[in-house]
Amino acid sequence: MNKSRMEAFTDAIIAIVATIMVLEIHAPHNFTFESFKNQVPSLIAYIISFLQIMVSWYNYHLLFKRAKRVDFLVYLTNMIWLLMLSGMPFVTAWVGEYPTHWQPELAYLTIMSLWTGMYSVTSFALQRDNRGQAINVDPENNFERGIRYGCLIVSFIVLPFWPPIALALTYFLFIESIITCFRTEDRWTQAS
């Protein structure tokens, strides 16, 4: 399969998902700032989800930067990753509406976990398809992966007692992804 076509398709889906998320935030029914305060949870959920999607998009392009080819397995894992991503507007809107209830937060955390997991599976499939190529200049080590998945497990356990853990974890993953972006980009520069 043509790698650039798959990347362009993925870019389009990511842009659509980010746009749909903002459309879920409705204007207040009044002109006062007081009426705006009801939208704050939705805005926080949107901002956290949007930032995570944008950092993932950036990491996605770093991941595919040196790949020469994509086979059907890479295409399939990428499409499942996009399927999980396409659920983000729904769960983000639900969490924004009911930020202190565990059911929306559980749905949000589940979609986020599946999306994160599928990114790793796509990375493994891409590395397998491009043997001999330096796809990941700074591949995630087992310790970092253990921390990420350990945080997900702890979040599922804590969720019934403190539902906003899902958004807090997403914010933590966003910060961790930003650090990884800087580290990976620096290594790409040194390797070029």
PARODREN-68554 format. One record per atom (N, C-alpha, C): chain; residue in one letter; residue number from 1; x, z, y. Coordinates in Angstrom, 1 decimal. Layout:
! residues N
   chain   resn   resi        X        Z        Y
       A      a    NUM        X        Z        Y
...
This chain:
! residues 192
   chain   resn   resi        X        Z        Y
       A      m      1      0.8      0.0     -1.2
       A      m      1      0.0      0.0      0.0
       A      m      1      0.9      0.0      1.2
       A      n      2      0.4     -0.6      2.3
       A      n      2      1.1     -0.6      3.5
       A      n      2      1.1      0.7      4.2
       A      k      3      2.3      1.3      4.4
       A      k      3      2.4      2.7      5.0
       A      k      3      1.8      2.8      6.4
       A      s      4      2.0      1.8      7.2
       A      s      4      1.6      1.8      8.6
       A      s      4      0.0      1.8      8.7
       A      r      5     -0.6      1.0      7.7
       A      r      5     -2.1      1.0      7.8
       A      r      5     -2.6      2.3      7.4
       A      m      6     -2.0      3.0      6.4
       A      m      6     -2.5      4.3      6.0
       A      m      6     -2.3      5.3      7.2
       A      e      7     -1.2      5.2      7.9
       A      e      7     -1.0      6.1      9.0
       A      e      7     -1.9      5.9     10.1
       A      a      8     -2.2      4.6     10.4
       A      a      8     -3.2      4.2     11.5
       A      a      8     -4.6      4.7     11.1
       A      f      9     -5.0      4.6      9.8
       A      f      9     -6.3      5.1      9.4
       A      f      9     -6.4      6.6      9.6
       A      t     10     -5.3      7.3      9.1
       A      t     10     -5.2      8.8      9.3
       A      t     10     -5.3      9.2     10.7
       A      d     11     -4.6      8.5     11.6
       A      d     11     -4.6      8.8     13.0
       A      d     11     -6.1      8.6     13.6
       A      a     12     -6.8      7.6     13.1
       A      a     12     -8.2      7.4     13.6
       A      a     12     -9.1      8.5     13.1
       A      i     13     -8.9      9.0     11.9
       A      i     13     -9.8     10.0     11.4
       A      i     13     -9.5     11.3     12.1
       A      i     14     -8.2     11.6     12.4
       A      i     14     -7.8     12.8     13.1
       A      i     14     -8.4     12.8     14.5
       A      a     15     -8.4     11.7     15.2
       A      a     15     -8.9     11.5     16.5
       A      a     15    -10.4     11.8     16.5
       A      i     16    -11.1     11.2     15.5
       A      i     16    -12.6     11.4     15.4
       A      i     16    -12.9     12.9     15.2
       A      v     17    -12.2     13.5     14.3
       A      v     17    -12.5     14.9     14.0
       A      v     17    -12.3     15.8     15.2
       A      a     18    -11.2     15.6     16.0
       A      a     18    -10.9     16.3     17.2
       A      a     18    -12.0     16.1     18.2
       A      t     19    -12.5     14.9     18.3
       A      t     19    -13.6     14.6     19.2
       A      t     19    -14.9     15.2     18.8
       A      i     20    -15.2     15.1     17.5
       A      i     20    -16.5     15.7     17.1
       A      i     20    -16.5     17.3     17.3
       A      m     21    -15.3     17.9     17.1
       A      m     21    -15.3     19.3     17.4
       A      m     21    -15.7     19.7     18.8
       A      v     22    -15.2     19.0     19.8
       A      v     22    -15.5     19.4     21.1
       A      v     22    -17.0     19.1     21.4
       A      l     23    -17.6     18.1     20.8
       A      l     23    -19.0     17.8     21.0
       A      l     23    -19.9     18.9     20.5
       A      e     24    -19.4     19.8     19.6
       A      e     24    -20.2     20.9     19.1
       A      e     24    -20.3     22.0     20.1
       A      i     25    -19.5     22.0     21.2
       A      i     25    -19.6     23.0     22.2
       A      i     25    -20.6     22.5     23.3
       A      h     26    -21.6     23.2     23.5
       A      h     26    -22.7     22.7     24.4
       A      h     26    -22.6     23.4     25.8
       A      a     27    -23.0     22.7     26.8
       A      a     27    -22.9     23.3     28.2
       A      a     27    -23.9     24.4     28.3
       A      p     28    -23.6     25.5     29.0
       A      p     28    -24.5     26.6     29.2
       A      p     28    -25.8     26.1     29.8
       A      h     29    -26.8     26.8     29.6
       A      h     29    -28.2     26.5     30.1
       A      h     29    -28.4     27.0     31.5
       A      n     30    -27.4     27.5     32.1
       A      n     30    -27.5     28.0     33.4
       A      n     30    -26.2     27.7     34.2
       A      f     31    -26.3     27.8     35.5
       A      f     31    -25.1     27.4     36.3
       A      f     31    -24.2     28.6     36.6
       A      t     32    -24.5     29.8     36.1
       A      t     32    -23.6     30.9     36.4
       A      t     32    -22.5     31.1     35.3
       A      f     33    -21.5     31.8     35.7
       A      f     33    -20.4     32.1     34.8
       A      f     33    -20.9     33.1     33.7
       A      e     34    -21.9     33.9     34.0
       A      e     34    -22.5     34.8     33.1
       A      e     34    -23.0     34.1     31.8
       A      s     35    -23.7     33.0     32.1
       A      s     35    -24.2     32.2     31.0
       A      s     35    -23.1     31.5     30.1
       A      f     36    -21.9     31.4     30.7
       A      f     36    -20.8     30.8     30.1
       A      f     36    -20.2     31.7     29.0
       A      k     37    -20.3     33.0     29.2
       A      k     37    -19.7     34.0     28.3
       A      k     37    -20.2     33.8     26.8
       A      n     38    -21.4     33.3     26.6
       A      n     38    -21.8     33.1     25.3
       A      n     38    -21.1     32.0     24.6
       A      q     39    -20.4     31.1     25.3
       A      q     39    -19.6     30.0     24.8
       A      q     39    -18.2     30.4     24.4
       A      v     40    -17.7     31.5     24.8
       A      v     40    -16.3     31.9     24.7
       A      v     40    -15.9     31.9     23.2
       A      p     41    -16.7     32.5     22.2
       A      p     41    -16.3     32.4     20.8
       A      p     41    -16.2     31.0     20.3
       A      s     42    -17.1     30.1     20.8
       A      s     42    -17.0     28.7     20.4
       A      s     42    -15.7     28.0     20.9
       A      l     43    -15.4     28.3     22.2
       A      l     43    -14.2     27.8     22.8
       A      l     43    -13.0     28.3     22.1
       A      i     44    -12.9     29.5     21.8
       A      i     44    -11.7     30.1     21.1
       A      i     44    -11.6     29.4     19.7
       A      a     45    -12.7     29.3     19.0
       A      a     45    -12.6     28.6     17.7
       A      a     45    -12.2     27.2     17.8
       A      y     46    -12.7     26.5     18.8
       A      y     46    -12.3     25.1     19.0
       A      y     46    -10.9     25.0     19.4
       A      i     47    -10.4     25.8     20.3
       A      i     47     -9.0     25.7     20.7
       A      i     47     -8.0     26.0     19.6
       A      i     48     -8.3     27.0     18.8
       A      i     48     -7.4     27.3     17.6
       A      i     48     -7.5     26.2     16.6
       A      s     49     -8.6     25.6     16.3
       A      s     49     -8.7     24.5     15.3
       A      s     49     -8.1     23.3     15.9
       A      f     50     -8.3     23.0     17.1
       A      f     50     -7.7     21.8     17.7
       A      f     50     -6.2     21.8     17.7
       A      l     51     -5.6     23.0     18.1
       A      l     51     -4.2     23.1     18.1
       A      l     51     -3.6     23.0     16.7
       A      q     52     -4.3     23.6     15.7
       A      q     52     -3.8     23.4     14.4
       A      q     52     -3.8     22.0     13.9
       A      i     53     -4.9     21.3     14.2
       A      i     53     -5.0     19.9     13.9
       A      i     53     -3.9     19.0     14.5
       A      m     54     -3.7     19.3     15.8
       A      m     54     -2.7     18.5     16.5
       A      m     54     -1.2     18.8     15.9
       A      v     55     -0.9     20.0     15.6
       A      v     55      0.4     20.3     15.0
       A      v     55      0.5     19.7     13.7
       A      s     56     -0.6     19.7     12.9
       A      s     56     -0.6     19.1     11.6
       A      s     56     -0.4     17.6     11.7
       A      w     57     -1.0     17.0     12.7
       A      w     57     -0.9     15.6     12.9
       A      w     57      0.6     15.3     13.2
       A      y     58      1.2     16.1     14.0
       A      y     58      2.6     15.9     14.4
       A      y     58      3.5     16.0     13.1
       A      n     59      3.3     17.1     12.3
       A      n     59      4.0     17.3     11.1
       A      n     59      3.8     16.1     10.1
       A      y     60      2.6     15.6     10.1
       A      y     60      2.2     14.5      9.2
       A      y     60      3.1     13.3      9.6
       A      h     61      3.3     13.0     10.9
       A      h     61      4.2     11.9     11.3
       A      h     61      5.6     12.1     11.0
       A      l     62      6.1     13.4     11.1
       A      l     62      7.4     13.7     10.7
       A      l     62      7.6     13.5      9.2
       A      l     63      6.6     13.9      8.4
       A      l     63      6.6     13.7      7.0
       A      l     63      6.7     12.3      6.5
       A      f     64      6.0     11.4      7.2
       A      f     64      6.0     10.0      6.8
       A      f     64      7.1      9.1      7.6
       A      k     65      7.8      9.8      8.4
       A      k     65      8.8      9.0      9.2
       A      k     65      9.8      8.2      8.4
       A      r     66     10.3      8.8      7.4
       A      r     66     11.3      8.0      6.6
       A      r     66     10.8      7.5      5.3
       A      a     67      9.6      7.6      5.0
       A      a     67      9.1      7.1      3.8
       A      a     67      9.0      5.5      3.9
       A      k     68      9.4      4.9      2.8
       A      k     68      9.4      3.4      2.8
       A      k     68      8.2      2.9      2.2
       A      r     69      7.6      3.7      1.3
       A      r     69      6.4      3.2      0.6
       A      r     69      5.4      4.3      0.3
       A      v     70      4.2      3.9      0.1
       A      v     70      3.2      4.9     -0.4
       A      v     70      2.4      4.2     -1.6
       A      d     71      2.3      5.0     -2.7
       A      d     71      1.6      4.5     -3.8
       A      d     71      0.1      5.0     -3.8
       A      f     72     -0.6      4.7     -4.9
       A      f     72     -2.0      5.1     -4.9
       A      f     72     -2.1      6.7     -4.9
       A      l     73     -1.2      7.4     -5.6
       A      l     73     -1.3      8.8     -5.6
       A      l     73     -1.1      9.4     -4.2
       A      v     74     -0.2      8.9     -3.4
       A      v     74      0.0      9.3     -2.0
       A      v     74     -1.3      9.0     -1.2
       A      y     75     -1.8      7.8     -1.4
       A      y     75     -3.1      7.4     -0.7
       A      y     75     -4.2      8.4     -1.1
       A      l     76     -4.3      8.7     -2.4
       A      l     76     -5.4      9.6     -2.9
       A      l     76     -5.2     11.0     -2.3
       A      t     77     -4.0     11.5     -2.4
       A      t     77     -3.8     12.9     -1.8
       A      t     77     -4.1     12.9     -0.3
       A      n     78     -3.7     11.9      0.4
       A      n     78     -3.9     11.8      1.8
       A      n     78     -5.4     11.7      2.1
       A      m     79     -6.2     11.0      1.3
       A      m     79     -7.6     10.9      1.6
       A      m     79     -8.3     12.3      1.3
       A      i     80     -7.8     13.0      0.3
       A      i     80     -8.4     14.3      0.0
       A      i     80     -8.0     15.3      1.1
       A      w     81     -6.8     15.1      1.7
       A      w     81     -6.4     15.9      2.8
       A      w     81     -7.3     15.6      4.0
       A      l     82     -7.6     14.3      4.2
       A      l     82     -8.5     14.0      5.3
       A      l     82    -10.0     14.5      5.1
       A      l     83    -10.4     14.5      3.8
       A      l     83    -11.7     15.0      3.5
       A      l     83    -11.8     16.5      3.9
       A      m     84    -10.8     17.2      3.5
       A      m     84    -10.8     18.7      3.9
       A      m     84    -10.8     18.8      5.5
       A      l     85    -10.0     18.0      6.1
       A      l     85     -9.9     18.0      7.6
       A      l     85    -11.3     17.7      8.2
       A      s     86    -12.0     16.7      7.6
       A      s     86    -13.3     16.3      8.2
       A      s     86    -14.3     17.5      8.1
       A      g     87    -14.1     18.5      7.3
       A      g     87    -15.0     19.7      7.4
       A      g     87    -14.7     20.6      8.5
       A      m     88    -13.6     20.4      9.2
       A      m     88    -13.2     21.4     10.3
       A      m     88    -14.3     21.4     11.4
       A      p     89    -14.8     20.3     11.9
       A      p     89    -15.8     20.5     13.0
       A      p     89    -17.0     21.3     12.6
       A      f     90    -17.5     21.2     11.3
       A      f     90    -18.6     22.0     10.9
       A      f     90    -18.3     23.5     10.8
       A      v     91    -17.2     23.8     10.2
       A      v     91    -16.9     25.2     10.0
       A      v     91    -16.4     25.8     11.4
       A      t     92    -15.8     25.0     12.2
       A      t     92    -15.4     25.6     13.5
       A      t     92    -16.6     25.9     14.4
       A      a     93    -17.6     25.0     14.3
       A      a     93    -18.9     25.3     15.1
       A      a     93    -19.6     26.5     14.5
       A      w     94    -19.6     26.6     13.2
       A      w     94    -20.3     27.7     12.6
       A      w     94    -19.6     29.1     12.9
       A      v     95    -18.3     29.1     12.9
       A      v     95    -17.5     30.3     13.2
       A      v     95    -17.7     30.6     14.7
       A      g     96    -17.7     29.6     15.6
       A      g     96    -17.9     29.8     17.0
       A      g     96    -19.3     30.4     17.3
       A      e     97    -20.3     30.0     16.5
       A      e     97    -21.6     30.6     16.7
       A      e     97    -21.8     32.0     16.1
       A      y     98    -21.1     32.3     15.0
       A      y     98    -21.2     33.6     14.4
       A      y     98    -19.8     34.2     14.0
       A      p     99    -19.0     34.5     15.0
       A      p     99    -17.6     34.9     14.8
       A      p     99    -17.4     36.2     14.1
       A      t    100    -18.4     37.1     14.0
       A      t    100    -18.3     38.4     13.4
       A      t    100    -18.9     38.5     12.0
       A      h    101    -19.4     37.3     11.5
       A      h    101    -20.0     37.3     10.2
       A      h    101    -19.1     36.7      9.2
       A      w    102    -19.1     37.3      8.0
       A      w    102    -18.1     36.9      7.0
       A      w    102    -18.4     35.5      6.3
       A      q    103    -19.6     35.1      6.3
       A      q    103    -19.9     33.8      5.6
       A      q    103    -19.3     32.6      6.3
       A      p    104    -19.6     32.5      7.7
       A      p    104    -18.9     31.3      8.3
       A      p    104    -17.4     31.4      8.3
       A      e    105    -16.9     32.7      8.4
       A      e    105    -15.4     32.8      8.4
       A      e    105    -14.9     32.5      7.0
       A      l    106    -15.6     32.8      5.9
       A      l    106    -15.2     32.4      4.6
       A      l    106    -15.2     30.9      4.4
       A      a    107    -16.2     30.2      4.9
       A      a    107    -16.2     28.8      4.9
       A      a    107    -15.0     28.2      5.6
       A      y    108    -14.8     28.7      6.8
       A      y    108    -13.6     28.3      7.6
       A      y    108    -12.3     28.5      6.9
       A      l    109    -12.1     29.7      6.3
       A      l    109    -10.9     30.0      5.6
       A      l    109    -10.7     29.1      4.4
       A      t    110    -11.8     28.8      3.7
       A      t    110    -11.8     28.0      2.5
       A      t    110    -11.3     26.6      2.9
       A      i    111    -12.0     26.0      3.9
       A      i    111    -11.6     24.6      4.3
       A      i    111    -10.2     24.6      4.8
       A      m    112     -9.8     25.6      5.5
       A      m    112     -8.4     25.7      6.0
       A      m    112     -7.4     25.8      4.9
       A      s    113     -7.7     26.6      3.9
       A      s    113     -6.8     26.8      2.7
       A      s    113     -6.7     25.5      1.9
       A      l    114     -7.8     24.8      1.7
       A      l    114     -7.8     23.6      0.9
       A      l    114     -7.1     22.5      1.7
       A      w    115     -7.2     22.5      3.0
       A      w    115     -6.6     21.5      3.8
       A      w    115     -5.1     21.7      3.8
       A      t    116     -4.6     23.0      4.0
       A      t    116     -3.2     23.3      3.9
       A      t    116     -2.6     23.0      2.6
       A      g    117     -3.4     23.3      1.5
       A      g    117     -2.9     23.0      0.2
       A      g    117     -2.7     21.5     -0.1
       A      m    118     -3.7     20.7      0.4
       A      m    118     -3.6     19.3      0.2
       A      m    118     -2.5     18.6      1.0
       A      y    119     -2.1     19.2      2.1
       A      y    119     -0.9     18.7      2.9
       A      y    119      0.3     18.9      2.0
       A      s    120      0.5     20.0      1.3
       A      s    120      1.6     20.3      0.5
       A      s    120      1.6     19.3     -0.7
       A      v    121      0.4     19.0     -1.3
       A      v    121      0.3     18.1     -2.4
       A      v    121      0.7     16.7     -1.9
       A      t    122      0.2     16.3     -0.8
       A      t    122      0.6     15.0     -0.2
       A      t    122      2.1     14.9      0.0
       A      s    123      2.7     15.9      0.5
       A      s    123      4.1     16.0      0.7
       A      s    123      4.9     15.8     -0.6
       A      f    124      4.4     16.5     -1.7
       A      f    124      5.1     16.3     -3.0
       A      f    124      4.9     14.9     -3.5
       A      a    125      3.7     14.3     -3.3
       A      a    125      3.4     13.0     -3.8
       A      a    125      4.3     12.0     -3.1
       A      l    126      4.5     12.1     -1.8
       A      l    126      5.3     11.2     -1.0
       A      l    126      6.7     11.3     -1.4
       A      q    127      7.2     12.5     -1.6
       A      q    127      8.6     12.7     -2.0
       A      q    127      8.8     12.1     -3.4
       A      r    128      7.9     12.2     -4.3
       A      r    128      8.0     11.6     -5.6
       A      r    128      8.0     10.1     -5.6
       A      d    129      7.2      9.5     -4.7
       A      d    129      7.1      8.1     -4.5
       A      d    129      8.4      7.5     -3.8
       A      n    130      9.1      8.3     -3.1
       A      n    130     10.2      7.8     -2.3
       A      n    130     11.5      8.5     -2.8
       A      r    131     11.7      8.5     -4.1
       A      r    131     12.9      9.2     -4.7
       A      r    131     14.2      8.5     -4.1
       A      g    132     15.1      9.3     -3.7
       A      g    132     16.4      8.8     -3.1
       A      g    132     16.3      8.8     -1.6
       A      q    133     15.1      8.9     -1.1
       A      q    133     14.9      9.0      0.4
       A      q    133     14.9     10.4      0.9
       A      a    134     15.4     10.7      2.0
       A      a    134     15.3     12.0      2.6
       A      a    134     14.0     12.1      3.4
       A      i    135     12.9     12.4      2.7
       A      i    135     11.6     12.5      3.3
       A      i    135     11.5     13.7      4.1
       A      n    136     11.8     14.9      3.5
       A      n    136     11.8     16.1      4.2
       A      n    136     13.2     16.6      4.5
       A      v    137     13.5     16.5      5.8
       A      v    137     14.8     17.0      6.2
       A      v    137     14.9     18.5      6.0
       A      d    138     13.8     19.1      6.3
       A      d    138     13.7     20.6      6.2
       A      d    138     12.5     21.0      5.3
       A      p    139     12.6     20.7      4.0
       A      p    139     11.5     21.0      3.2
       A      p    139     11.2     22.5      3.2
       A      e    140      9.9     22.7      3.1
       A      e    140      9.4     24.1      3.1
       A      e    140     10.0     24.8      1.8
       A      n    141     10.7     25.9      2.1
       A      n    141     11.3     26.6      0.9
       A      n    141     10.3     27.5      0.3
       A      n    142     10.6     28.0     -0.9
       A      n    142      9.6     28.8     -1.7
       A      n    142      9.3     30.1     -0.9
       A      f    143     10.2     30.7     -0.2
       A      f    143      9.9     31.9      0.6
       A      f    143      8.8     31.6      1.6
       A      e    144      9.0     30.5      2.4
       A      e    144      8.0     30.2      3.4
       A      e    144      6.7     29.9      2.8
       A      r    145      6.7     29.1      1.7
       A      r    145      5.4     28.8      1.0
       A      r    145      4.8     30.1      0.5
       A      g    146      5.6     31.0      0.0
       A      g    146      5.0     32.2     -0.5
       A      g    146      4.4     33.0      0.6
       A      i    147      5.0     33.1      1.8
       A      i    147      4.5     33.8      2.9
       A      i    147      3.1     33.1      3.3
       A      r    148      3.1     31.8      3.4
       A      r    148      1.9     31.1      3.8
       A      r    148      0.7     31.4      2.9
       A      y    149      1.0     31.2      1.6
       A      y    149     -0.1     31.4      0.6
       A      y    149     -0.4     32.9      0.4
       A      g    150      0.6     33.8      0.6
       A      g    150      0.4     35.2      0.5
       A      g    150     -0.6     35.6      1.7
       A      c    151     -0.4     35.1      2.9
       A      c    151     -1.3     35.3      4.0
       A      c    151     -2.7     34.9      3.7
       A      l    152     -2.8     33.7      3.1
       A      l    152     -4.1     33.2      2.7
       A      l    152     -4.8     34.2      1.7
       A      i    153     -4.1     34.6      0.7
       A      i    153     -4.7     35.5     -0.2
       A      i    153     -5.1     36.8      0.4
       A      v    154     -4.2     37.4      1.2
       A      v    154     -4.6     38.7      1.9
       A      v    154     -5.8     38.4      2.9
       A      s    155     -5.8     37.3      3.5
       A      s    155     -7.0     37.0      4.4
       A      s    155     -8.3     37.0      3.6
       A      f    156     -8.3     36.4      2.4
       A      f    156     -9.5     36.4      1.6
       A      f    156     -9.9     37.8      1.2
       A      i    157     -9.0     38.7      1.0
       A      i    157     -9.3     40.0      0.6
       A      i    157     -9.8     40.8      1.8
       A      v    158     -9.2     40.6      3.0
       A      v    158     -9.6     41.4      4.2
       A      v    158    -10.9     40.8      4.8
       A      l    159    -11.2     39.6      4.6
       A      l    159    -12.3     38.9      5.2
       A      l    159    -13.6     39.7      5.3
       A      p    160    -14.1     40.3      4.2
       A      p    160    -15.4     41.0      4.2
       A      p    160    -15.3     42.2      5.2
       A      f    161    -14.2     42.8      5.4
       A      f    161    -14.0     43.9      6.3
       A      f    161    -13.8     43.6      7.7
       A      w    162    -13.1     42.5      8.0
       A      w    162    -12.8     42.0      9.3
       A      w    162    -12.9     40.5      9.4
       A      p    163    -14.1     39.9      9.6
       A      p    163    -14.3     38.5      9.5
       A      p    163    -13.4     37.6     10.4
       A      p    164    -13.0     38.1     11.6
       A      p    164    -12.2     37.2     12.4
       A      p    164    -10.8     37.0     11.9
       A      i    165    -10.4     37.5     10.7
       A      i    165     -9.1     37.3     10.1
       A      i    165     -8.9     35.8      9.9
       A      a    166     -9.9     35.0      9.6
       A      a    166     -9.8     33.5      9.4
       A      a    166     -9.2     32.9     10.6
       A      l    167     -9.8     33.2     11.8
       A      l    167     -9.2     32.6     13.0
       A      l    167     -7.8     33.1     13.4
       A      a    168     -7.6     34.4     13.1
       A      a    168     -6.3     35.0     13.4
       A      a    168     -5.3     34.4     12.5
       A      l    169     -5.6     34.1     11.2
       A      l    169     -4.6     33.5     10.3
       A      l    169     -4.4     32.0     10.8
       A      t    170     -5.4     31.3     11.2
       A      t    170     -5.2     30.0     11.7
       A      t    170     -4.2     30.0     12.9
       A      y    171     -4.4     30.9     13.8
       A      y    171     -3.5     31.0     14.9
       A      y    171     -2.1     31.3     14.4
       A      f    172     -1.9     32.2     13.5
       A      f    172     -0.6     32.5     12.9
       A      f    172      0.0     31.3     12.3
       A      l    173     -0.8     30.5     11.5
       A      l    173     -0.3     29.3     10.9
       A      l    173      0.1     28.2     12.0
       A      f    174     -0.6     28.2     13.1
       A      f    174     -0.3     27.3     14.2
       A      f    174      1.1     27.7     14.8
       A      i    175      1.3     29.0     15.0
       A      i    175      2.6     29.4     15.6
       A      i    175      3.7     29.1     14.6
       A      e    176      3.5     29.3     13.3
       A      e    176      4.5     29.0     12.3
       A      e    176      4.7     27.5     12.2
       A      s    177      3.7     26.7     12.4
       A      s    177      3.9     25.3     12.4
       A      s    177      4.7     24.8     13.6
       A      i    178      4.5     25.4     14.7
       A      i    178      5.2     25.0     15.9
       A      i    178      6.7     25.3     15.7
       A      i    179      7.0     26.4     15.1
       A      i    179      8.4     26.8     14.8
       A      i    179      9.0     25.8     13.9
       A      t    180      8.2     25.4     12.8
       A      t    180      8.7     24.4     11.9
       A      t    180      8.9     23.1     12.5
       A      c    181      8.0     22.7     13.4
       A      c    181      8.2     21.4     14.2
       A      c    181      9.5     21.3     14.9
       A      f    182      9.8     22.4     15.7
       A      f    182     11.1     22.4     16.4
       A      f    182     12.3     22.3     15.5
       A      r    183     12.2     23.1     14.4
       A      r    183     13.3     23.1     13.4
       A      r    183     13.5     21.8     12.7
       A      t    184     12.4     21.2     12.3
       A      t    184     12.4     19.9     11.6
       A      t    184     12.9     18.8     12.5
       A      e    185     12.3     18.8     13.7
       A      e    185     12.7     17.7     14.7
       A      e    185     14.2     17.8     15.0
       A      d    186     14.7     19.0     15.2
       A      d    186     16.1     19.2     15.4
       A      d    186     16.9     18.6     14.3
       A      r    187     16.5     18.9     13.0
       A      r    187     17.2     18.4     11.9
       A      r    187     17.1     16.8     11.7
       A      w    188     15.9     16.3     12.1
       A      w    188     15.8     14.8     12.1
       A      w    188     16.8     14.2     13.1
       A      t    189     16.9     14.8     14.3
       A      t    189     17.9     14.3     15.3
       A      t    189     19.3     14.3     14.8
       A      q    190     19.7     15.4     14.1
       A      q    190     21.0     15.6     13.6
       A      q    190     21.3     14.6     12.4
       A      a    191     20.3     14.3     11.6
       A      a    191     20.4     13.4     10.5
       A      a    191     20.5     11.9     10.9
       A      s    192     20.0     11.6     12.1
       A      s    192     19.9     10.2     12.5
       A      s    192     21.2      9.7     13.0
